[in-house]
Amino acid sequence: MKRQDIKRYGVCRLSLVPVWLKPDTRSILISQVLLGESIEVVSIKSKHWVKIKCLYDQVIGFVDPKQFWFFKDQENEPDRSKYSIAMEFSQVAFAKELSLNVLLGSTLTSFDGISFYLRDSKFSYSGQAMVKQDKLVPLDLFNKIIRRFLMAPECKGGRSVFGIDSSAFVQLVFKIFHIQLPRYAYYQVDMGTPVLFNHEALIGDLVFCESKEGMIDHVGIIIDKKRIIHVHGHVRIDKLDQHGIFNLDERRYTHRLRIIKRIDGWLSLDAVDELEVVKKDL
């Protein structure tokens, strides 16, 4: 990683890797990279710190290079078109003497139902994974997947079932179904088309809430006409109305509604067609 005129790429080799705002573990955790996700090297600060861009969502921050496998100079940008997304809460994968905990939402390159690849290493994996396809997502499958995140603890900057923030939760749910969203709520709000709460809101729509200063700072997903799944302390289900999110435990509104947006053409409310899952029988 010495030649600055050649783009360098890498892939996350661990279950989950932190991305820091500054080259210091005492700085702010801004995001995390899941197993199998690709990065591009922006600059090299030292042997302990590399500034990277996450290729999935364009987040830029600092990571420990020991936590990634880097491609050689002559290798091109990694092929991100042939992959599946892990659907298990957590499942161990094996490669010779190695074992890895594959978390929900991880990227499995060239997964064939038995094994996937991390650069040149072949891992056996007995879990389920979602293949990219043209069919709409059945409602029952959407409900099963989204509820796998329930009770995941809130962690600002977190991006896994073991610690997650509101925008990462929404991003990962959509990632499982091969729909790419930005990392943060204030960018996600630019996606999709606006809908009216009282007459048009449907399951799968994104609910954006604002701070007292009017900034978009929270997002969740509608799961039925009057309820939302979101992150507040942990991933939970609360009531939703035209004012915002009403917390059933605290008996108060915790988030003020700003706008509802719809990502078109991905969810079937009829739950008729079956999607191709690499491992069957959810």
Secondary structure, DSSP 8 states (H G I E B T S, - for coil): ---TTS--EEEE-SSEEEEESSSSTTS-EEEEEETT-EEEEEEE-SSS-EEEEETTT--EEEE-GGGEEE--TTS-S---SSEEEE-SSEEEEEETTEEEEEETT-EEET--SSEEEETTEEEE--S-EEE--SS-EEHHHHHHHHHTTTT-BB-TT-EETTEE-HHHHHHHHHHHTT----SSHHHHTTSSEEE-HHHH--TT-EEEEE-TTS-EEEEEEEEETTEEEEESSBEEEEEE-SSEEEETTTTEEEEEEEEEEE--SSEESS--S---BSS---
